[in-house]
């Protein structure tokens, strides 16, 4: 196993407390595995991605959610070069957010200008479930799911899938809801939601969450997952019609 960096919750808290300053205080980095370092394990590995992010950030009229969706696949391509054990280690994700992608997280995760959100850095996260609000981790998952969906379906490019529905669909109904744990189901839901109004896919997602414990989503084929997602969209449309909104 190639070597990778990680930081503890204590160190992550120290680095978070130093925000939004331009320089980091002295801190200890732990290393797991044997040399040499794996991909995406040194600060300089992130430089090309950060240049791409800065170019988009500096464009007039481009929003944070739009950039997050647009660059999700690029960040996924970078971070999937890290050792598999690193991507399974929450400490690695703390390092990614607090060190190489610190400015990106500060910009995307700020609740108000200059005031960072603790959740956006995931500095206190102990499990992957606690990381879903971490900006790098949620962008990585978004890119991963979009890549899988594009490979399964082929009707849309992965970059297009990563931007479907905006942050509301992805964060509320894919990542927080755990739909991303079922790649086939997530892909099916995204493709079916592509041309649906926001209110419809919200209700469809609620329906799928309600029945989630009753169905064996892990064993479903992609075709079965598409059928389930299509039925959920119909139910979502019916709910909205009853409310007199469509």
C-alpha positions in Angstrom: 0.0 0.0 0.0 1.3 3.4 -1.0 1.7 6.0 1.8 -0.9 8.6 2.4 -1.3 11.6 4.8 -4.0 11.9 7.5 -4.7 14.2 10.4 -6.5 13.7 13.7 -9.7 15.5 14.8 -7.6 17.5 17.2 -5.2 18.7 14.5 -8.2 19.4 12.1 -9.8 21.4 14.9 -6.6 23.4 15.3 -6.4 24.2 11.5 -10.1 25.0 11.4 -9.7 27.5 14.3 -7.0 29.2 12.3 -9.4 30.0 9.5 -9.8 32.2 7.5 -6.2 33.3 7.9 -3.8 33.0 5.0 -1.3 30.8 6.8 -1.5 27.6 8.7 -0.1 27.0 12.2 2.4 24.3 12.7 0.7 20.9 12.8 1.5 17.2 12.8 0.6 14.9 9.8 0.5 11.2 10.3 1.4 8.8 7.4 0.0 5.4 6.8 1.5 2.7 4.5 4.9 2.4 2.9 6.7 4.9 0.8 6.4 6.3 -1.8 3.4 8.5 -1.4 0.3 7.6 -3.5 -1.5 9.9 -5.9 -3.4 12.9 -4.5 -1.3 12.7 -1.4 0.9 15.8 -1.7 -0.2 19.4 -1.8 1.3 20.0 -5.3 -0.9 17.2 -6.7 -3.9 19.5 -6.2 -2.4 22.5 -8.1 -3.9 21.8 -11.5 -7.4 21.2 -10.1 -7.1 24.4 -8.0 -6.2 26.4 -11.1 -9.3 25.1 -12.8 -11.4 26.0 -9.8 -9.9 29.5 -9.5 -10.6 30.2 -13.2 -14.3 29.3 -12.7 -14.5 31.2 -9.4 -13.3 34.4 -11.0 -15.9 34.3 -13.8 -18.7 36.8 -13.4 -22.1 35.3 -12.5 -20.9 31.8 -11.7 -22.4 30.5 -8.5 -20.9 28.2 -5.8 -23.4 25.4 -6.5 -22.7 25.6 -10.2 -19.0 25.3 -9.7 -19.4 22.4 -7.2 -21.4 20.5 -9.8 -19.1 21.4 -12.8 -15.9 20.4 -11.0 -17.1 17.3 -9.2 -15.9 14.9 -11.9 -12.5 16.6 -12.1 -12.0 16.3 -8.4 -13.2 12.7 -8.5 -10.6 11.9 -11.2 -7.9 13.4 -9.0 -8.9 11.8 -5.7 -9.4 8.3 -7.2 -5.7 8.2 -7.8 -5.2 8.2 -4.0 -4.6 4.7 -2.4 -7.9 2.9 -1.8 -7.1 2.8 1.9 -6.7 6.5 2.0 -10.2 7.0 0.5 -11.6 4.8 3.3 -9.8 6.7 6.0 -11.7 9.7 7.4 -8.3 11.2 8.5 -7.3 11.5 4.9 -10.4 13.5 4.1 -9.7 15.8 7.0 -6.3 16.4 5.5 -7.7 17.1 2.0 -10.2 19.6 3.3 -7.9 21.4 5.8 -4.6 21.5 3.8 -4.5 21.3 0.0 -8.2 22.3 -0.6 -8.4 24.7 2.3 -9.2 27.8 0.2 -11.8 26.0 -1.9 -13.6 24.7 1.2 -13.5 28.1 2.8 -15.1 29.7 -0.3 -17.7 27.0 -0.9 -18.5 26.3 2.7 -18.7 29.8 4.1 -22.1 30.6 5.7 -21.3 34.3 5.5 -18.3 35.9 3.9 -15.1 34.9 5.7 -16.8 32.7 8.3 -16.2 29.0 7.5 -18.7 26.3 8.2 -17.4 23.5 10.5 -19.4 20.9 8.6 -17.9 22.0 5.2 -14.5 21.0 6.5 -15.6 17.8 8.2 -13.0 18.5 10.8 -14.8 16.7 13.6 -16.0 13.7 11.4 -15.3 10.3 12.8 -17.1 8.2 10.1 -17.9 8.6 6.4 -21.5 9.2 7.3 -20.4 12.4 9.1 -18.5 13.5 6.1 -21.4 14.1 3.7 -21.2 17.9 4.3 -17.5 18.0 3.8 -17.0 19.9 0.5 -14.2 17.7 -1.0 -15.9 14.5 0.0 -19.4 15.4 -1.3 -17.8 16.6 -4.6 -15.9 13.3 -4.8 -19.0 11.3 -4.2 -20.9 13.4 -6.8 -18.3 12.8 -9.4 -18.1 9.1 -8.6 -21.9 8.6 -8.8 -22.1 10.6 -12.0 -19.3 8.6 -13.6 -21.1 5.3 -12.7 -24.4 6.7 -14.0 -22.9 7.7 -17.3 -21.3 4.3 -17.7 -24.6 2.5 -17.0 -26.9 4.7 -19.0 -25.0 6.5 -21.8 -27.7 9.0 -22.6 -25.9 11.8 -20.8 -22.3 12.7 -20.2 -21.1 12.3 -16.6 -20.4 16.1 -16.4 -24.1 16.7 -17.3 -25.3 14.2 -14.7 -23.2 15.8 -12.0 -25.1 19.0 -12.6 -28.6 17.6 -12.7 -31.0 19.1 -10.1 -28.3 21.3 -8.6 -27.1 21.0 -5.0 -30.6 20.5 -3.6 -31.1 17.2 -5.4 -27.6 16.0 -4.7 -27.1 17.0 -1.1 -30.6 16.4 0.2 -31.8 13.5 -1.9 -28.7 11.6 -2.9 -25.9 12.1 -0.4 -27.7 12.9 2.9 -30.5 10.4 2.2 -27.9 7.6 1.6 -29.1 7.0 -2.0 -25.4 7.3 -3.0 -24.7 4.0 -1.2 -26.7 2.3 -3.9 -24.9 3.3 -7.2 -27.4 1.7 -9.5 -30.3 3.3 -7.6 -28.6 6.7 -7.5 -27.9 6.5 -11.3 -31.5 5.5 -12.1 -32.9 8.2 -9.9 -30.7 10.9 -11.4 -31.6 9.9 -15.0 -35.3 9.8 -14.3 -35.1 13.2 -12.4 -33.3 14.9 -15.3 -36.4 16.5 -16.8 -38.6 16.7 -13.7 -39.4 19.9 -11.7 -37.7 20.2 -8.3 -41.0 19.6 -6.4 -41.6 16.3 -8.3 -38.1 14.8 -7.6 -38.3 15.9 -4.0 -41.5 14.0 -3.5 -40.2 11.0 -5.5 -37.1 10.9 -3.2 -39.3 11.0 -0.1 -41.3 8.1 -1.4 -38.1 6.1 -2.1 -36.8 6.9 1.4 -40.0 5.7 2.9 -40.0 2.3 1.1 -36.2 1.9 1.3 -36.4 -0.6 4.2 -38.9 -2.7 2.4 -36.9 -3.4 -0.8 -33.6 -5.1 -1.5 -31.9 -2.2 -3.4 -28.5 -3.9 -3.2 -29.8 -6.8 -5.3 -31.6 -4.7 -8.0 -30.4 -4.6 -11.6 -30.1 -1.2 -13.3 -33.3 -1.8 -15.2 -35.2 -2.7 -12.0 -33.8 0.5 -10.4 -34.9 2.6 -13.3 -38.5 1.1 -13.1 -38.6 1.9 -9.4 -37.3 5.5 -9.9 -39.8 6.0 -12.8 -42.7 4.8 -10.5 -41.5 7.2 -7.8 -41.5 10.1 -10.2 -45.1 9.3 -11.1 -46.0 9.3 -7.5 -44.2 12.6 -7.0 -46.2 14.1 -9.9 -49.4 12.9 -8.4 -48.6 14.4 -5.0 -47.8 17.8 -6.5 -51.0 17.7 -8.7 -53.1 17.0 -5.5 -51.6 20.1 -4.0 -52.6 22.1 -7.1 -49.1 23.2 -7.9 -48.8 21.6 -11.4 
